[in-house]
Amino acid sequence: MTQNGCSSAPSNSILVLPVSVKEFPNVETFDIYPNPTTGIMNLKVVSNNDEYFIIEIFNNYGARVWKQENVIIDGQYFTKIDLNGFPNGVYSVSLRNRFNTIVKKVILMK
């Protein structure tokens, strides 16, 4: 590239395209807060169908560190999850049923 008599090596350009993934058709809300958390994490799910879910938390290495099965959500579901026994880091919180999975990240900083 040459501009105003000065030349430089070619610049690399990066094209960023938005990607959209259709999440659960019946889940209106999947919130985790506060994020980052100091130990107690709130999880809120709003669903318009009566369904069974599994909630799992994975550490940065992909190992499951927490699991709750047979969570029935019909309307609004709220729970507190205590992460105080885990080391600081980034965790993946997974909400899944028989057909779909939503994953959100949470940062634990004590």
C-alpha atoms as an extended CHARMM CRD file, in Angstrom:
* protein
*
       110  EXT
         1         1  MET       CA              0.0000000000        0.0000000000        0.0000000000  PROA      1               0.0000000000
         2         2  THR       CA              1.3100000000        3.4370000000       -0.8890000000  PROA      2               0.0000000000
         3         3  GLN       CA             -0.1410000000        6.6360000000        0.5290000000  PROA      3               0.0000000000
         4         4  ASN       CA              1.3390000000       10.1680000000        0.5210000000  PROA      4               0.0000000000
         5         5  GLY       CA              4.6110000000        8.8440000000       -0.8750000000  PROA      5               0.0000000000
         6         6  CYS       CA              5.0350000000        6.2790000000        1.9340000000  PROA      6               0.0000000000
         7         7  SER       CA              4.7690000000        2.5900000000        1.3180000000  PROA      7               0.0000000000
         8         8  SER       CA              4.1310000000       -0.2790000000        3.6760000000  PROA      8               0.0000000000
         9         9  ALA       CA              3.6340000000       -4.0000000000        3.5690000000  PROA      9               0.0000000000
        10        10  PRO       CA              0.1290000000       -5.1880000000        2.6630000000  PROA      10              0.0000000000
        11        11  SER       CA             -2.2660000000       -5.2370000000        5.5890000000  PROA      11              0.0000000000
        12        12  ASN       CA             -4.2510000000       -8.2740000000        6.5350000000  PROA      12              0.0000000000
        13        13  SER       CA             -7.9700000000       -7.8290000000        6.7800000000  PROA      13              0.0000000000
        14        14  ILE       CA            -10.4300000000       -9.9040000000        8.7400000000  PROA      14              0.0000000000
        15        15  LEU       CA            -14.0480000000      -10.3150000000        7.7510000000  PROA      15              0.0000000000
        16        16  VAL       CA            -16.3570000000      -10.9910000000       10.6900000000  PROA      16              0.0000000000
        17        17  LEU       CA            -19.7770000000      -12.3560000000        9.8660000000  PROA      17              0.0000000000
        18        18  PRO       CA            -22.5280000000      -12.6500000000       12.4640000000  PROA      18              0.0000000000
        19        19  VAL       CA            -23.7160000000      -16.1700000000       13.0860000000  PROA      19              0.0000000000
        20        20  SER       CA            -27.1660000000      -16.8850000000       14.4480000000  PROA      20              0.0000000000
        21        21  VAL       CA            -28.1200000000      -20.1530000000       16.0730000000  PROA      21              0.0000000000
        22        22  LYS       CA            -31.7470000000      -20.9070000000       16.8360000000  PROA      22              0.0000000000
        23        23  GLU       CA            -31.8810000000      -21.8320000000       20.4840000000  PROA      23              0.0000000000
        24        24  PHE       CA            -34.6650000000      -23.6390000000       22.2900000000  PROA      24              0.0000000000
        25        25  PRO       CA            -37.9550000000      -22.8720000000       20.5740000000  PROA      25              0.0000000000
        26        26  ASN       CA            -39.7860000000      -22.9520000000       23.9450000000  PROA      26              0.0000000000
        27        27  VAL       CA            -37.1750000000      -21.2940000000       26.1880000000  PROA      27              0.0000000000
        28        28  GLU       CA            -37.6760000000      -17.5510000000       26.3490000000  PROA      28              0.0000000000
        29        29  THR       CA            -34.9500000000      -16.7560000000       28.9010000000  PROA      29              0.0000000000
        30        30  PHE       CA            -31.7570000000      -18.4180000000       30.1380000000  PROA      30              0.0000000000
        31        31  ASP       CA            -29.9620000000      -15.9710000000       32.4380000000  PROA      31              0.0000000000
        32        32  ILE       CA            -26.9270000000      -16.3780000000       34.6730000000  PROA      32              0.0000000000
        33        33  TYR       CA            -26.0650000000      -13.5780000000       37.0760000000  PROA      33              0.0000000000
        34        34  PRO       CA            -24.0640000000      -11.9830000000       38.4970000000  PROA      34              0.0000000000
        35        35  ASN       CA            -21.3860000000      -12.5670000000       35.9060000000  PROA      35              0.0000000000
        36        36  PRO       CA            -18.6180000000      -12.4880000000       36.9790000000  PROA      36              0.0000000000
        37        37  THR       CA            -19.6370000000      -14.1080000000       40.2410000000  PROA      37              0.0000000000
        38        38  THR       CA            -17.8360000000      -14.3200000000       43.5700000000  PROA      38              0.0000000000
        39        39  GLY       CA            -19.3460000000      -17.7080000000       44.3940000000  PROA      39              0.0000000000
        40        40  ILE       CA            -23.1580000000      -17.7190000000       44.3880000000  PROA      40              0.0000000000
        41        41  MET       CA            -24.6130000000      -17.8010000000       40.8830000000  PROA      41              0.0000000000
        42        42  ASN       CA            -28.2910000000      -17.2190000000       40.0950000000  PROA      42              0.0000000000
        43        43  LEU       CA            -29.8160000000      -19.1680000000       37.2460000000  PROA      43              0.0000000000
        44        44  LYS       CA            -33.1640000000      -18.1780000000       35.7550000000  PROA      44              0.0000000000
        45        45  VAL       CA            -35.0380000000      -19.9910000000       32.9920000000  PROA      45              0.0000000000
        46        46  VAL       CA            -38.3930000000      -19.0110000000       31.5260000000  PROA      46              0.0000000000
        47        47  SER       CA            -40.1020000000      -21.6380000000       29.3690000000  PROA      47              0.0000000000
        48        48  ASN       CA            -43.5610000000      -21.7680000000       27.8560000000  PROA      48              0.0000000000
        49        49  ASN       CA            -43.7270000000      -25.5870000000       27.8340000000  PROA      49              0.0000000000
        50        50  ASP       CA            -43.5870000000      -28.1930000000       30.5880000000  PROA      50              0.0000000000
        51        51  GLU       CA            -40.2430000000      -29.9090000000       29.9550000000  PROA      51              0.0000000000
        52        52  TYR       CA            -37.5140000000      -31.8610000000       31.7330000000  PROA      52              0.0000000000
        53        53  PHE       CA            -34.0440000000      -30.3260000000       31.6330000000  PROA      53              0.0000000000
        54        54  ILE       CA            -30.5320000000      -31.1620000000       32.7710000000  PROA      54              0.0000000000
        55        55  ILE       CA            -28.3350000000      -28.3670000000       34.0890000000  PROA      55              0.0000000000
        56        56  GLU       CA            -24.5840000000      -29.0040000000       34.0570000000  PROA      56              0.0000000000
        57        57  ILE       CA            -21.5000000000      -26.9460000000       34.8010000000  PROA      57              0.0000000000
        58        58  PHE       CA            -18.1460000000      -27.7080000000       33.1650000000  PROA      58              0.0000000000
        59        59  ASN       CA            -14.7320000000      -26.3270000000       34.0620000000  PROA      59              0.0000000000
        60        60  ASN       CA            -12.2590000000      -24.8640000000       31.5760000000  PROA      60              0.0000000000
        61        61  TYR       CA            -10.9130000000      -28.3600000000       30.8070000000  PROA      61              0.0000000000
        62        62  GLY       CA            -14.3520000000      -29.6630000000       29.8710000000  PROA      62              0.0000000000
        63        63  ALA       CA            -14.7840000000      -31.7860000000       32.9950000000  PROA      63              0.0000000000
        64        64  ARG       CA            -18.2700000000      -31.7570000000       34.5030000000  PROA      64              0.0000000000
        65        65  VAL       CA            -18.1170000000      -30.3150000000       38.0310000000  PROA      65              0.0000000000
        66        66  TRP       CA            -21.8490000000      -29.9970000000       38.8170000000  PROA      66              0.0000000000
        67        67  LYS       CA            -25.0560000000      -31.5940000000       37.5670000000  PROA      67              0.0000000000
        68        68  GLN       CA            -28.7780000000      -31.4380000000       38.3130000000  PROA      68              0.0000000000
        69        69  GLU       CA            -31.0910000000      -33.8150000000       36.4520000000  PROA      69              0.0000000000
        70        70  ASN       CA            -34.8600000000      -33.9740000000       35.9740000000  PROA      70              0.0000000000
        71        71  VAL       CA            -35.4110000000      -30.2460000000       36.3840000000  PROA      71              0.0000000000
        72        72  ILE       CA            -39.0330000000      -29.6130000000       35.4270000000  PROA      72              0.0000000000
        73        73  ILE       CA            -39.5430000000      -26.1450000000       34.0160000000  PROA      73              0.0000000000
        74        74  ASP       CA            -43.0520000000      -24.9610000000       33.2790000000  PROA      74              0.0000000000
        75        75  GLY       CA            -43.1250000000      -21.1970000000       33.3940000000  PROA      75              0.0000000000
        76        76  GLN       CA            -40.3380000000      -19.6460000000       35.4790000000  PROA      76              0.0000000000
        77        77  TYR       CA            -37.5160000000      -21.5580000000       37.1950000000  PROA      77              0.0000000000
        78        78  PHE       CA            -34.9960000000      -19.9580000000       39.5460000000  PROA      78              0.0000000000
        79        79  THR       CA            -32.1590000000      -21.4920000000       41.5540000000  PROA      79              0.0000000000
        80        80  LYS       CA            -28.9510000000      -20.4470000000       43.2820000000  PROA      80              0.0000000000
        81        81  ILE       CA            -25.8230000000      -22.4950000000       42.6070000000  PROA      81              0.0000000000
        82        82  ASP       CA            -22.8880000000      -22.3530000000       45.0260000000  PROA      82              0.0000000000
        83        83  LEU       CA            -19.5550000000      -22.2870000000       43.1880000000  PROA      83              0.0000000000
        84        84  ASN       CA            -17.4820000000      -21.4950000000       46.3030000000  PROA      84              0.0000000000
        85        85  GLY       CA            -15.9050000000      -24.9680000000       46.3090000000  PROA      85              0.0000000000
        86        86  PHE       CA            -14.4210000000      -24.4540000000       42.8330000000  PROA      86              0.0000000000
        87        87  PRO       CA            -11.2680000000      -22.5650000000       41.8330000000  PROA      87              0.0000000000
        88        88  ASN       CA            -11.4170000000      -19.2450000000       40.0050000000  PROA      88              0.0000000000
        89        89  GLY       CA            -11.8930000000      -19.5950000000       36.2660000000  PROA      89              0.0000000000
        90        90  VAL       CA            -14.3070000000      -19.6670000000       33.3680000000  PROA      90              0.0000000000
        91        91  TYR       CA            -17.1020000000      -22.2270000000       33.5710000000  PROA      91              0.0000000000
        92        92  SER       CA            -19.6600000000      -23.3560000000       30.9900000000  PROA      92              0.0000000000
        93        93  VAL       CA            -23.2550000000      -23.6850000000       32.1780000000  PROA      93              0.0000000000
        94        94  SER       CA            -25.2940000000      -26.0360000000       30.0140000000  PROA      94              0.0000000000
        95        95  LEU       CA            -29.0800000000      -26.2400000000       29.8680000000  PROA      95              0.0000000000
        96        96  ARG       CA            -30.3170000000      -29.1780000000       27.8080000000  PROA      96              0.0000000000
        97        97  ASN       CA            -33.3050000000      -31.3270000000       27.0790000000  PROA      97              0.0000000000
        98        98  ARG       CA            -33.7320000000      -34.2940000000       24.7080000000  PROA      98              0.0000000000
        99        99  PHE       CA            -33.3020000000      -32.1600000000       21.5960000000  PROA      99              0.0000000000
       100       100  ASN       CA            -31.3990000000      -28.9440000000       22.3410000000  PROA      100             0.0000000000
       101       101  THR       CA            -28.5640000000      -27.4750000000       24.3840000000  PROA      101             0.0000000000
       102       102  ILE       CA            -27.7780000000      -23.8950000000       25.3680000000  PROA      102             0.0000000000
       103       103  VAL       CA            -24.3590000000      -23.1000000000       26.8300000000  PROA      103             0.0000000000
       104       104  LYS       CA            -23.3980000000      -19.8820000000       28.5830000000  PROA      104             0.0000000000
       105       105  LYS       CA            -20.1070000000      -18.8820000000       30.1810000000  PROA      105             0.0000000000
       106       106  VAL       CA            -19.7140000000      -17.6510000000       33.7460000000  PROA      106             0.0000000000
       107       107  ILE       CA            -16.5560000000      -16.2670000000       35.3550000000  PROA      107             0.0000000000
       108       108  LEU       CA            -15.7950000000      -17.1910000000       38.9500000000  PROA      108             0.0000000000
       109       109  MET       CA            -13.5990000000      -14.6110000000       40.7330000000  PROA      109             0.0000000000
       110       110  LYS       CA            -13.4130000000      -14.9650000000       44.5140000000  PROA      110             0.0000000000
